[in-house]
Amino acid sequence: MSEITIKIDGKECKTKEGEFILNVARANDIFIPAICYLTRCSPTLACRLCLVEADGKQVYACNAKAKDGMEITTLTDNIAKERRAIMGVYDVNHPLQCGVCDQSGECELQNYTLEMGVDEQHYAIKDIQRESKEWGLIHYDPGLCIVCERCVTVCKDMIGDAALKTVPRGGEALDKELKNSMPKDAYAMWNKLNKSLIGPATGETLECTDCGECIAVCPVGALVSSDFQYTSNAWELTSIPAACAHCSAGCHLYYDVKHTSIDNPEPKIYRVKNEWNYVSLCGAGRFGYDFENRVEGKDEKAFDRALEAFKKADTIRFGSAITNEEALILQHLKTKHGYRLVNEDARRFQKFMAAYGSVTGTNLWNGDLDAVHRSDFVVSIGSQLKSDNPRARFAFNNAIKMNKGAGLYFHPIKDPVVEGFGKNLMAINHKPGLEEAALYLILDLFGDRESLPKDVVKYLDSFHKKGKKTIEETVKEKVVEKVTKKVKDEETGEEKEVIEEVTKMVPKKVKKEVEADINTLLGILDAPEDFDDRMAKMLAKKESFSIILGEDLINHPKAENLAKLAGMIEKYTDFKVVVLPSRTNTLGVSLICDLDEEPGEYVIGYNAAGDFILSASGRGDLDMPALNQQEGTFTNVDKRVVPTYVALPYKGYVLNDIANALGLRAGLTVDYTAALPEAKGFRPLKFDDLPNHYTNKGEEIRGYHLDVKKVEKAKKIAAGKIDRKGALKGEIAYRCNPVLQFNEFTQRAHEIATDAKLQLSPEKMESLGLKEGERVRITLPEGSVELAVTSDKFIGGEIVMVPDFDPAIETERLFSANRYQNVTIEKV
């Protein structure tokens, strides 16, 4: 779209043709009131407050599109009258319980009522009883609901659950005389409000993935966290900015903190908020906040034992849920004392990116999740999106819903949530182990054959053959019908029936065989028979392409070849590539640390197994702070170094204390922020100099982007062939967490705490003859584990899911370098 110039209240504003006026105003710091509109979602026209005058005509800024030269006035006498009347009817029957309402102090209804000067009431209507609802983690009070539909819109357009809708209110109809006596927009809004409430899209219970984004966007106190309700006034809370510690998205959030009680002055996190206009948050980030490690003070004896352990250790094994600064401390300890550094997760990622870079010549991928949001054709391969990286799932859904986009979702496990994104998404549930075929298919469909290596082109051509294909087409068929008509006899004037033959051309669908190019890759992947026809329709007028590559590719027996194919997609197609790091700071660790393959004889474990364990969950020999008790940075999926801050105090020792005792010298852990390796793309910026906000345009000003570095390319790009024998058959288990669980820290959070269970689709549960809660033994090549079973309505098919958020399961050992394993399942 071309750049245009419009004027809003005399101010020249540059924008893209077709942008909504309201978004242009917000991006240029011009205030236009709006309750119902969400920047990244479709307009609903529910509130009508955004009325403006464009070129002399009144329009709604949320759905009127900017045109070059357009002149807009945001306020006239008539617009002010309309807005005031709208706020007047919003306040009709709205409960006067601001003193105890959880939204009081942050309530948009309060703000706009004051902004519009509503100080008297002109309208009245009999109200109805509206009972509150408990929807699991979410409390809905319909008495406070103003039916702005923001919750419905964000659930559909951003999250992809589409779990909410407007339902009948059952109120009395408005007096028709009001239609002529009050401003038309106020009447229309009130008429709609009086007919509607919010309810689950299906049944009486809310069937969703519990992201809680509806809570975030609710302008009043209608939707709140069940746990937070009536626990604090908004103005008592201190908002601590931070980055979510649970997955590699590193989403921006605020921990809202105050004292625990009158008797207990210790700070406590009461809730989590997010900048919902610019970025969404999953349920783990929103509800899994209280994973802190509270200790009474510094345990000097345990610290001395730790130092003795470090003196005899030859290995430090650690997880990826650490800050960049801690990773650099570990690297310095390796350099100074020769420790082996073992992190299986980050080491696999390192190797994957090394193979990737041997093709692209760079150390990082070329896309990010913002590019996915802006795309109109998105592909995902190798990721169970809603569990691995919810923000990637939100971006995928948003691209389809808002950009009239389309997409392909390759994954062995059937996913009803992703499939519900829209008709323009094709889900291909291939066999585990055939991820190479999916990447080759993308190269075959979108690769530049003139630039691709000749042996790759030759291999792709080998999947094409001439053959017969049955197609269905519509033809016009001549049909003669006998029609009985009544005609009047001109002589007698009597009516009589006459049969006439009428010829019609009737459309008819016929099947026929035609000569066609048969792509055998589609058969390998079990793609739908109508794949070619659907793709042709889906690709029409598509201009911006993104592909999401997930953990299944990194944790795969043929990860090196998959990485090279992924690199070819970046190099030889128009796709922006996003590689999803598997853990909180996998990317940062992989860039900072020189990692070893195998541990030595004596292992220090930092949030990992070892002979002596440093633990941020309180399960080890020496306590460490959790990530909500630390200051530092993460490196997220968008290749951005983002700051996180201390939400809760920590009274014990930190890794920096041990490092200093072992000969390093830094007053604070964040003193290492400016020393992060520039050769890997980091910048020499001090922690306190890192920005952390969003602009009104939605620009993310958090930390900084890594500088992409050149790496040595392979002299010849060689890709291996598809290993069809590697496709797993039989009983298969997949290492993947349920929604809301990522690690032992989400397991600790009181709102979402749960026991690890074997997840089965409802149909798999039935086929095995199992009941909810029964225990089974899952036997894998590397060992066995006993788990209770649970039916998961958010998955389908035959593959069962073994979670890895509970360290007791030892999934790293059981699944080694492959997320899929053949198993036997038997009742205990």
C-alpha positions, 0 to 999 in steps of 0.5 A: 500500500502506498503512503498517503497524507491526511490531516487530523485537526489540522495536523498532517499525518503520514500513513498507509492507504487503507489504514483506519482513521482511529489507528492513524490518530493514535499513532500521531498522539491525537485523542479520539475516544473509543471503548470497543475498538482494539488496535490489532483487531476488527472493528465492531461499532459497538460503542460509536464513541469514535464518531468524527467528521471526515471531509464534512461527513460524519464517520466512525474512525474505527472502521473508516479508512484513510484516503489521501488528502482527507481532512478530519475533525475529531470534535464538533458540537454535534459529535460532542452531543452524540458522545455525551448521550452515548455515555449517558446511556452506558451509565443507565443501570450500571451498578454504583459499586465503584468503591469495591469494583476491581476495575475502579481506578482503571475503569474506562467507563469512569474515565469517559463519563468524566471526560464527556461531562456526564453529571445527570441522567436523562434515561431509564429502563427497567433492569433484569437480574444478571447472575455472575458466572465463574468460568474457571480462572475467569469471573464474569459479572454481567451486571457490570458488562457494557457489551463493548465486545472487546473480549469477543473480538480479541478471543476471535481475532487475536487469540484464535479460541473464538470462545465468546459471543454475544448472547440474548440479555432478555431485557425489555425493549426500549420505548420506540418514542426514544428513537426520535427524541435522542441522538441516533447513535446513542439510541442504536448503541443502547438498543443493542446493549439492552438486548445483549450480554456476553456468554460462551460460544458453546454451551454453558462453560467457557471452552478456551485455552485460558489465556485471560486476554479477555480480562486484560481488554475488559474496560470495566470490572465485568471480566476479572481474574477469579483469584484477584477479585476483591483482593486489592484496589488498583491504586494500591498496587505497584506495577513492576515491568518485566519479561515473561519467564516461561517461553522464548517469546519473552512477552512484556508484562507487569507484575502488580505488587503490594504488601501481603497483608496488614500483619505481613509487610512482605511484597506479594504479586497480586496479578499480571497485566500486559500492554494489550493494545500492542502484545497479547499474553498467554495464560502461563504469563498471566496466571503463572506469576508466583513461582518465587523462591522465598528463603529466610536469609543467606545459608552460609553453611550451604554456601560453603558446601557449594564452594567445596562442590565447585572446587571438585566439580568438572561440569556445570549442567544448567537449564535455559531458564536463566538470564543472559548475565547468568549465562555469561557468568557460567561462561567466565567460570568455564574460561577461568576454571575449565568447567564443562558447560552442559545444556542439552537443549541449548546445545541442540539449538546451537548445532541446528543454527550452525547448520542453518547458517552454513546455508544462509551465511548468517547466525540468525533467521531473517524474520520475527513474530511481527512479520508473521502478524503482517503476513497474508500467508503463513506456514508452521512446521514442527511446532505444537504452537499453542503449547510451544509458543502461544504468541506464535500461535496468536500471530498465525491466527491474527494474520489469517483473521486480519489480513485475509490470510491463509496458511499451512499447519504441518504437525502429526498431532491434530489440533482443533484450536489451530484448525479453527483459525479459519477456512483458509488454513489447511492442516496436514497431520503427517507421520512423525519423522517426515518433517523433511518432506514438509520442508522439501514441499515448501521448497518445491512450491515456492523455491526459485529453481533458477537459484536453488542448487542443481542437485536439490532441483533434481531431487525435487523433480524426482517427486513429480510424475505424469499421471491421471487426476480426477477433477470435479468441474461445473458444466452447463447441461441443457434440461427440458422441463414440462411445465403446466401453465394455466391460460385463458381461452380467448373465445370462451374466457375459460381457464385451462391447463396447458403443458409446455416444454421449457429448456433450461441450462442447469449447472452440474458437477461432473468428475473426469480424469485429466492428465496432470502433474502428480506431486508425490510429496503430497502423498508422503505427507498424507495431504488432502486430495484437493491440496492443489485446488485449495492452494491455488485459491489460498495463494490468490493475491498473497504478497507477504510470506512467513514460516514458523519452524519449531522445536520438533525440527531442532530435537530430531534425528535429522536436525542437521539436514532439516536446518539446511533445508530451513536455511534454503527456504530463507535463501531461495524463497520469499518467506521470512523465517522464524525459528522458535527457541525451545525454552525461555533463554535458549537463544541467549545461552546458545550465543553466549556459552561454549557448550559441551556434549557430555558431562564429566565425573562431578556435576554442579546442576543449576536448575538441572540434575547434578551431584550438587544442585543450585535451585531456583525452585527450592529443590536443591542443595543451595537456593537461588532466586527465581526469574521474577526475583532477578534483574537481567535480560533474556534473548527472545524469539524476535532476536531482541534482548529484553530487560526484566526487573525484580518483582519480589525480593530475594534474601539468599545467595545468587550465582554472582556471589558464587562467581565472586568467591571463585575469582570473578569480580562484579558488584551486581549480576547486571554489571555483566549486561554491557559485557555480553559478547558483541561478536555474537550480536550483543551490544555494549549497553548498560542494563539501566540504559535499556528502554522498555516501552511501546509507542502509540504506533505499536512500535516495540522499544524494548532493549535492542535487536541483536546485530545479525552476524555473518558466518562462514557458508558451506562451499557446497550446499548439500541436502540429504534425502527424505528418510521414509523409513524414519516415519514412526508407526505404532503407539507413539508418545510426544514430549509436549506440555499441556496448555499453561505449563512450561516448566517446574516454575509454572507448576509451582504457580498456585492458580495453574498448579497441576500434576503431570499427566499423560494427555490423550485425545478423547478418542484415544482415551476411549480406544484404550478403554481408560478413564480419567485419573487411571494410572498407566505405565509408558515404556520407552527405549530409555526407560519408563514412567507412570502417570495418571491419564487425562482427556485433552479436548484440545488435541486429536488423533492417536499420539499421546503427550508426555509432559516435561514441566515436572523434573521428576519425569526426566523427559530429557533422558527419556526422549533424548534428541527426539520429541517422538518415541515409540512406546507401550502403554499399559494400565498399572 
